[in-house]
């Protein structure tokens, strides 16, 4: 700093990891991906939006839309994985917790894959393929919706430092609301498919609620004892 309070050219300016160049490139990539999906599969948005907010999905819609080889669906799932990973990384970084982005994206992608495998196993064991297919597709739709809703949040976190604490809280509230909505729809699907209530409760406790509680406990441990480099 010079005598008149003017920064000297040779002084190093503090860097902001949340606004790093790789974050900008990643966000641009997400926007380009959404633009390509919109261009090539414009009709997909209407069917996805319809499935996101209907309490039950018709069998015809499931046959037409639940295709894991559909490039539009895979592209939207990739978008959601990237956005949710970025939000999680931002939330940790805002609270001075050092995490590796690549490790987080592997964890988020692994959770999505594990959910798919678990639902397939549950459907095979309980012989309730119709209900499982609907719940699985509904879960993918809400996961995509989470990515879409959090995209403006992660952009603002990256480039508006003064809003970061409030934006992280906003993002967490969005995720909690979507998880509760997913459980409500899941219970409705189970009852509608005449699945015994004990099976519904057992599944939600073992495969839905327990992982969430473990994640919250892990998050709290990080917040109480943040890691520093």
C-alpha beads as a LAMMPS data file, in Angstrom:
LAMMPS data file: protein, C-alpha beads

229 atoms
228 bonds

1 atom types
1 bond types

-500.0 500.0 xlo xhi
-500.0 500.0 ylo yhi
-500.0 500.0 zlo zhi

Masses

1 110.0

Atoms # bond

1 1 1 0.000 0.000 0.000
2 1 1 1.407 3.380 -1.006
3 1 1 1.721 6.432 1.179
4 1 1 -1.619 7.801 -0.076
5 1 1 -3.526 4.545 0.430
6 1 1 -3.306 3.565 -3.250
7 1 1 -2.580 -0.169 -3.804
8 1 1 0.844 -0.836 -5.312
9 1 1 1.044 -2.817 -8.532
10 1 1 3.299 -5.460 -7.000
11 1 1 0.952 -6.257 -4.111
12 1 1 -0.957 -9.557 -4.302
13 1 1 -4.709 -9.160 -4.211
14 1 1 -6.683 -11.663 -2.107
15 1 1 -8.210 -14.390 -4.256
16 1 1 -11.824 -15.505 -3.946
17 1 1 -12.065 -19.290 -4.454
18 1 1 -15.842 -19.109 -4.959
19 1 1 -15.372 -16.811 -7.939
20 1 1 -12.450 -18.661 -9.483
21 1 1 -12.133 -19.066 -13.244
22 1 1 -12.904 -22.783 -13.138
23 1 1 -16.224 -21.988 -11.406
24 1 1 -17.116 -19.573 -14.214
25 1 1 -16.197 -22.176 -16.848
26 1 1 -18.276 -24.807 -15.055
27 1 1 -21.307 -22.519 -14.849
28 1 1 -20.976 -21.594 -18.519
29 1 1 -20.843 -25.290 -19.353
30 1 1 -24.080 -25.886 -17.428
31 1 1 -25.809 -23.019 -19.240
32 1 1 -24.617 -24.315 -22.620
33 1 1 -25.814 -27.822 -21.731
34 1 1 -29.284 -26.512 -20.845
35 1 1 -29.389 -24.497 -24.071
36 1 1 -28.508 -27.581 -26.131
37 1 1 -31.184 -29.654 -24.405
38 1 1 -33.727 -26.902 -24.968
39 1 1 -32.800 -26.737 -28.645
40 1 1 -32.800 -30.477 -29.346
41 1 1 -35.609 -31.569 -26.983
42 1 1 -37.859 -28.574 -26.438
43 1 1 -40.919 -30.798 -25.867
44 1 1 -39.090 -32.546 -23.044
45 1 1 -39.486 -29.526 -20.777
46 1 1 -43.288 -29.686 -20.862
47 1 1 -43.435 -33.379 -19.983
48 1 1 -40.820 -32.970 -17.261
49 1 1 -42.612 -29.988 -15.734
50 1 1 -45.862 -31.933 -15.761
51 1 1 -44.240 -34.867 -13.979
52 1 1 -42.534 -32.669 -11.390
53 1 1 -45.749 -31.267 -9.967
54 1 1 -48.296 -34.050 -10.429
55 1 1 -48.842 -36.174 -7.354
56 1 1 -49.059 -39.350 -9.499
57 1 1 -47.664 -40.184 -12.925
58 1 1 -49.616 -42.126 -15.509
59 1 1 -48.328 -45.451 -16.829
60 1 1 -48.134 -44.069 -20.341
61 1 1 -45.983 -41.171 -19.166
62 1 1 -43.644 -43.602 -17.431
63 1 1 -43.299 -45.756 -20.534
64 1 1 -42.564 -42.719 -22.682
65 1 1 -40.322 -40.735 -20.349
66 1 1 -38.378 -43.183 -18.142
67 1 1 -35.634 -44.076 -20.574
68 1 1 -32.142 -44.100 -19.094
69 1 1 -30.747 -43.886 -22.631
70 1 1 -32.571 -40.617 -23.305
71 1 1 -29.828 -38.044 -23.893
72 1 1 -32.016 -35.175 -22.682
73 1 1 -32.768 -36.925 -19.384
74 1 1 -29.114 -37.911 -18.907
75 1 1 -28.017 -34.361 -19.723
76 1 1 -30.416 -32.910 -17.152
77 1 1 -29.240 -35.403 -14.539
78 1 1 -25.640 -34.388 -15.271
79 1 1 -26.616 -30.734 -14.891
80 1 1 -28.248 -31.463 -11.540
81 1 1 -25.206 -33.404 -10.285
82 1 1 -22.901 -30.511 -11.203
83 1 1 -25.120 -27.815 -9.673
84 1 1 -25.783 -29.696 -6.421
85 1 1 -22.096 -30.527 -6.078
86 1 1 -21.148 -26.910 -6.684
87 1 1 -23.680 -25.717 -4.108
88 1 1 -22.366 -28.205 -1.542
89 1 1 -18.779 -27.123 -2.212
90 1 1 -19.783 -23.463 -1.921
91 1 1 -21.592 -24.086 1.355
92 1 1 -18.540 -25.804 2.847
93 1 1 -16.207 -23.088 1.557
94 1 1 -18.382 -20.284 2.949
95 1 1 -18.006 -21.948 6.354
96 1 1 -14.226 -22.296 5.902
97 1 1 -14.323 -26.050 5.426
98 1 1 -11.832 -27.385 2.900
99 1 1 -13.262 -30.053 0.589
100 1 1 -12.195 -31.302 -2.828
101 1 1 -14.735 -30.596 -5.564
102 1 1 -13.919 -33.766 -7.509
103 1 1 -14.503 -35.877 -4.403
104 1 1 -17.861 -34.194 -3.862
105 1 1 -19.028 -34.708 -7.433
106 1 1 -18.077 -38.388 -7.193
107 1 1 -20.089 -38.636 -3.964
108 1 1 -23.179 -36.929 -5.409
109 1 1 -23.046 -39.049 -8.558
110 1 1 -22.565 -42.150 -6.426
111 1 1 -25.643 -41.282 -4.363
112 1 1 -27.778 -40.971 -7.505
113 1 1 -26.490 -44.317 -8.806
114 1 1 -26.948 -45.993 -5.414
115 1 1 -30.538 -44.752 -5.250
116 1 1 -31.224 -46.254 -8.665
117 1 1 -29.740 -49.621 -7.657
118 1 1 -31.533 -49.714 -4.286
119 1 1 -34.896 -48.992 -5.876
120 1 1 -34.365 -51.732 -8.448
121 1 1 -33.506 -54.209 -5.680
122 1 1 -36.515 -53.154 -3.592
123 1 1 -38.788 -53.552 -6.594
124 1 1 -37.426 -57.022 -7.338
125 1 1 -37.693 -58.194 -3.726
126 1 1 -41.184 -56.830 -3.070
127 1 1 -42.427 -57.416 -6.642
128 1 1 -43.812 -53.895 -6.957
129 1 1 -42.211 -52.823 -10.192
130 1 1 -44.917 -50.304 -11.141
131 1 1 -44.658 -48.291 -7.936
132 1 1 -40.873 -48.480 -7.943
133 1 1 -40.659 -47.235 -11.532
134 1 1 -42.881 -44.271 -10.687
135 1 1 -41.003 -43.410 -7.496
136 1 1 -37.666 -43.742 -9.260
137 1 1 -38.671 -41.440 -12.102
138 1 1 -40.258 -38.979 -9.695
139 1 1 -37.006 -38.901 -7.725
140 1 1 -35.037 -38.120 -10.877
141 1 1 -37.471 -35.324 -11.763
142 1 1 -37.167 -33.700 -8.343
143 1 1 -33.397 -34.066 -8.480
144 1 1 -33.413 -32.212 -11.801
145 1 1 -35.773 -29.600 -10.320
146 1 1 -33.325 -29.100 -7.448
147 1 1 -30.547 -28.442 -9.949
148 1 1 -32.666 -25.922 -11.855
149 1 1 -33.761 -24.085 -8.698
150 1 1 -30.233 -23.981 -7.272
151 1 1 -28.585 -22.764 -10.488
152 1 1 -29.346 -19.062 -9.838
153 1 1 -28.354 -19.583 -6.205
154 1 1 -24.880 -20.930 -7.052
155 1 1 -24.378 -18.145 -9.615
156 1 1 -25.202 -15.473 -7.036
157 1 1 -22.999 -17.156 -4.423
158 1 1 -20.102 -17.090 -6.874
159 1 1 -20.346 -13.395 -7.729
160 1 1 -22.099 -11.642 -4.812
161 1 1 -19.979 -12.220 -1.674
162 1 1 -22.209 -10.106 0.575
163 1 1 -25.192 -12.427 -0.009
164 1 1 -23.437 -15.739 0.496
165 1 1 -24.593 -16.649 3.998
166 1 1 -28.224 -15.918 3.153
167 1 1 -27.982 -17.727 -0.187
168 1 1 -26.542 -20.873 1.399
169 1 1 -29.438 -20.887 3.870
170 1 1 -31.872 -20.362 0.991
171 1 1 -30.388 -23.277 -0.923
172 1 1 -30.603 -25.558 2.111
173 1 1 -34.258 -24.611 2.609
174 1 1 -34.970 -25.436 -1.057
175 1 1 -33.357 -28.862 -0.689
176 1 1 -35.225 -29.621 2.551
177 1 1 -38.542 -28.643 0.968
178 1 1 -37.883 -30.880 -2.060
179 1 1 -36.875 -33.826 0.130
180 1 1 -40.100 -33.506 2.164
181 1 1 -42.125 -33.200 -1.044
182 1 1 -40.399 -36.310 -2.397
183 1 1 -41.242 -38.282 0.735
184 1 1 -44.862 -37.129 0.581
185 1 1 -45.193 -38.240 -3.021
186 1 1 -43.366 -41.487 -2.251
187 1 1 -45.790 -42.327 0.551
188 1 1 -48.720 -41.466 -1.728
189 1 1 -47.364 -43.750 -4.450
190 1 1 -46.856 -46.579 -1.968
191 1 1 -50.393 -46.320 -0.615
192 1 1 -51.784 -46.065 -4.148
193 1 1 -49.978 -49.281 -5.131
194 1 1 -51.378 -51.113 -2.061
195 1 1 -47.930 -51.566 -0.541
196 1 1 -48.215 -52.497 3.163
197 1 1 -47.639 -49.496 5.401
198 1 1 -44.933 -51.332 7.357
199 1 1 -42.883 -51.708 4.164
200 1 1 -43.266 -48.018 3.366
201 1 1 -42.145 -47.007 6.869
202 1 1 -39.257 -49.486 6.819
203 1 1 -38.020 -48.231 3.456
204 1 1 -38.163 -44.559 4.406
205 1 1 -36.395 -45.168 7.719
206 1 1 -33.656 -47.373 6.260
207 1 1 -33.075 -45.917 2.790
208 1 1 -34.271 -42.309 3.026
209 1 1 -34.310 -40.887 6.559
210 1 1 -31.188 -42.587 7.927
211 1 1 -28.849 -41.320 5.154
212 1 1 -30.233 -37.787 5.584
213 1 1 -29.638 -37.890 9.343
214 1 1 -26.105 -39.200 8.815
215 1 1 -25.419 -36.431 6.292
216 1 1 -26.728 -33.777 8.708
217 1 1 -24.592 -35.195 11.515
218 1 1 -21.544 -35.162 9.235
219 1 1 -22.310 -31.585 8.194
220 1 1 -22.675 -30.505 11.841
221 1 1 -19.347 -32.108 12.705
222 1 1 -17.684 -30.121 9.912
223 1 1 -19.311 -26.890 10.990
224 1 1 -18.268 -27.317 14.624
225 1 1 -14.696 -28.315 13.808
226 1 1 -13.885 -26.839 10.395
227 1 1 -10.794 -28.158 8.648
228 1 1 -8.192 -25.662 7.615
229 1 1 -5.371 -26.176 5.123

Bonds

1 1 1 2
2 1 2 3
3 1 3 4
4 1 4 5
5 1 5 6
6 1 6 7
7 1 7 8
8 1 8 9
9 1 9 10
10 1 10 11
11 1 11 12
12 1 12 13
13 1 13 14
14 1 14 15
15 1 15 16
16 1 16 17
17 1 17 18
18 1 18 19
19 1 19 20
20 1 20 21
21 1 21 22
22 1 22 23
23 1 23 24
24 1 24 25
25 1 25 26
26 1 26 27
27 1 27 28
28 1 28 29
29 1 29 30
30 1 30 31
31 1 31 32
32 1 32 33
33 1 33 34
34 1 34 35
35 1 35 36
36 1 36 37
37 1 37 38
38 1 38 39
39 1 39 40
40 1 40 41
41 1 41 42
42 1 42 43
43 1 43 44
44 1 44 45
45 1 45 46
46 1 46 47
47 1 47 48
48 1 48 49
49 1 49 50
50 1 50 51
51 1 51 52
52 1 52 53
53 1 53 54
54 1 54 55
55 1 55 56
56 1 56 57
57 1 57 58
58 1 58 59
59 1 59 60
60 1 60 61
61 1 61 62
62 1 62 63
63 1 63 64
64 1 64 65
65 1 65 66
66 1 66 67
67 1 67 68
68 1 68 69
69 1 69 70
70 1 70 71
71 1 71 72
72 1 72 73
73 1 73 74
74 1 74 75
75 1 75 76
76 1 76 77
77 1 77 78
78 1 78 79
79 1 79 80
80 1 80 81
81 1 81 82
82 1 82 83
83 1 83 84
84 1 84 85
85 1 85 86
86 1 86 87
87 1 87 88
88 1 88 89
89 1 89 90
90 1 90 91
91 1 91 92
92 1 92 93
93 1 93 94
94 1 94 95
95 1 95 96
96 1 96 97
97 1 97 98
98 1 98 99
99 1 99 100
100 1 100 101
101 1 101 102
102 1 102 103
103 1 103 104
104 1 104 105
105 1 105 106
106 1 106 107
107 1 107 108
108 1 108 109
109 1 109 110
110 1 110 111
111 1 111 112
112 1 112 113
113 1 113 114
114 1 114 115
115 1 115 116
116 1 116 117
117 1 117 118
118 1 118 119
119 1 119 120
120 1 120 121
121 1 121 122
122 1 122 123
123 1 123 124
124 1 124 125
125 1 125 126
126 1 126 127
127 1 127 128
128 1 128 129
129 1 129 130
130 1 130 131
131 1 131 132
132 1 132 133
133 1 133 134
134 1 134 135
135 1 135 136
136 1 136 137
137 1 137 138
138 1 138 139
139 1 139 140
140 1 140 141
141 1 141 142
142 1 142 143
143 1 143 144
144 1 144 145
145 1 145 146
146 1 146 147
147 1 147 148
148 1 148 149
149 1 149 150
150 1 150 151
151 1 151 152
152 1 152 153
153 1 153 154
154 1 154 155
155 1 155 156
156 1 156 157
157 1 157 158
158 1 158 159
159 1 159 160
160 1 160 161
161 1 161 162
162 1 162 163
163 1 163 164
164 1 164 165
165 1 165 166
166 1 166 167
167 1 167 168
168 1 168 169
169 1 169 170
170 1 170 171
171 1 171 172
172 1 172 173
173 1 173 174
174 1 174 175
175 1 175 176
176 1 176 177
177 1 177 178
178 1 178 179
179 1 179 180
180 1 180 181
181 1 181 182
182 1 182 183
183 1 183 184
184 1 184 185
185 1 185 186
186 1 186 187
187 1 187 188
188 1 188 189
189 1 189 190
190 1 190 191
191 1 191 192
192 1 192 193
193 1 193 194
194 1 194 195
195 1 195 196
196 1 196 197
197 1 197 198
198 1 198 199
199 1 199 200
200 1 200 201
201 1 201 202
202 1 202 203
203 1 203 204
204 1 204 205
205 1 205 206
206 1 206 207
207 1 207 208
208 1 208 209
209 1 209 210
210 1 210 211
211 1 211 212
212 1 212 213
213 1 213 214
214 1 214 215
215 1 215 216
216 1 216 217
217 1 217 218
218 1 218 219
219 1 219 220
220 1 220 221
221 1 221 222
222 1 222 223
223 1 223 224
224 1 224 225
225 1 225 226
226 1 226 227
227 1 227 228
228 1 228 229
